[in-house]
C-alpha cells in the first residue's frame, strides 16, 4: 500500500512539474520589417510568427515591432514612445532580439552620437527586466535601393560599426542579417521590406542563432 501511495505521489509531482514549466519567452524589437509591413497576413507570416514556429512549443515569441520607428529618441517616430516598447516589460522575456536602425538612416534622423547613446540606453533599460533577458543585437538587413531617405550607405558606414562596437562593449551576441540576407534582394518587394520568402530566411537565421 505504501509503495502504491509513493508511486502515485511521484506521478502527481511529475505531472504538476510538467504543467508548471514556463515557456522560453522571446521578444522581437523592431520597425516595419519586424512588424510585417507589406505581408499578406502579418499575424501569420511576420518573422516573429515564423520564428515561433521554427523554435517550437517550448518557446513563446512576441512580435513587438512597430512600423516607421527609430531607435533614436529624437528620431521622427521613436520606438521609445510606442506601446510595443511597454509591452516588452509586461511580457517579461527571457530573450530579446533588437533590430532597429533602418529608419534611423534617413538624413533627417541620422545622428551617430545619438544613435550610439540611445542604443546603449535601450540595452541598459532592457537589462532592468526581472528575468534578466539575453539580448541579441541584429545588424539590419540590406537596403537594396534608397527609398524614403532610407539608405544603405549610412547603414554600412555608420550603423554597422556602432552595432558591432556596442556588442563588444556589452559582451552581447550579434546576428548579422546584412551579410546573411545580402542575396535576398529579389525577395524585397520594395527594396526595403522582405516578402514571405525572405521573411522565412530571416527567421531561420535568427532561430539558428538562438538555438
Buried (B, 14 or more C-beta within 10 A) or exposed (E): EEEEEEEEEEEEEEEEEEEEEEEBBBBBBBBBBBBBBBBEEBEEBBBBBBBBBBBEEEBBBBBBBBBBBBBBBEBBBBBBEBEBBEBBBEBEBBBBBBBBBBBBBBEEBBBBEBBBEBBBEBBEEBEEBEEEBBBBBBBBBBBBEBEEBBBBEBBBEBBBEBBBEBBEEBEBEBBBBBEBBEEBEEBBBEBBBBBBEBBBBBBBBBBEBBE
